[in-house]
Amino acid sequence: MKFFRELLYLQKSDRKVILTLLVVIAIALGVIFLTGGQNDSSNALVFADSIDNSAPSKHYRDSFHKKPYHERTVYVRTKVIYRDTAYQRGRHLPDAEHDSVVALYQPKIRRGEHVVLNTADTTQLKTVPGIGPYFARKIVEYGERLGGYVSVDQLDEIEDFPLEAKRYLVIENPSPRKLNINRLSLNDLRKHPYLNFYQARIITDYRRLHGPLKSLQDLRLSKDFSPEVIARLEPYIEY
């Protein structure tokens, strides 16, 4: 009571300052009381998603793998996933690392089963162990740029590709899209992943000086067309 009596004798401006401080303190205490004093540290685990974690029966697994691929009904295995609060503030895993995590929660083919690389879409590719949405999309995009895969080893050319996934992929009857090396312009030639600007210019210069190429071996004297480069490019060339 003495505090309030003394408060009445203070100047009006001083009373306003004191009353404002009291209101701020009261609000702060109220917020702490309502939130329960939670500590939002960057390493705190926050519940992100809770979904069914039951496993399919043995009968389901056996019948699933006996069916043709296109008739299989996928049983989605799911788990409780946690993420830390740092990701809620906008920091994310790199795409390749995130893909390897997502792939763990998707139904996968077994060892001994295969997906045909040069005809598979992203849905089929995501059934390969180690491949999630990111790498499935990268495989399709790179295949489009190449004009089709002729070897599973071409996947090594995709940055950070999970090499263990290659054992589940096969090539059947490859029919790559061909580049007409004697007709395409420099800009069209350089769009192919196996031809850079300088190699495309060598081709167009050769055509201008010597006429149409009959074989990539016509370029073997150039240091930009080593035997390895020619062998890699050969399946994609027509004359």
Secondary structure, 3 states (H helix, E strand, C coil): CHHHHHHHHCCHHHHHHHHHHHHHHHHHHHHHHHHCCCCCCCCCEEEEECCCCCCCCHHHHHHHHHCCHHHCCCCCCCCCEEEEHHHHCCCCCCHHHHHHHHHCCCCCCCCCCCEECCCCCHHHHCCCCCCCHHHHHHHHHHHHHHCCCCCHHHHHHCCCCCHHHHHHEECCCCCCCCEECCCCCHHHHCCCCCCCHHHHHHHHHHHHHHCCCCCHHHHCCCCCCCHHHHHHHHHHEEC
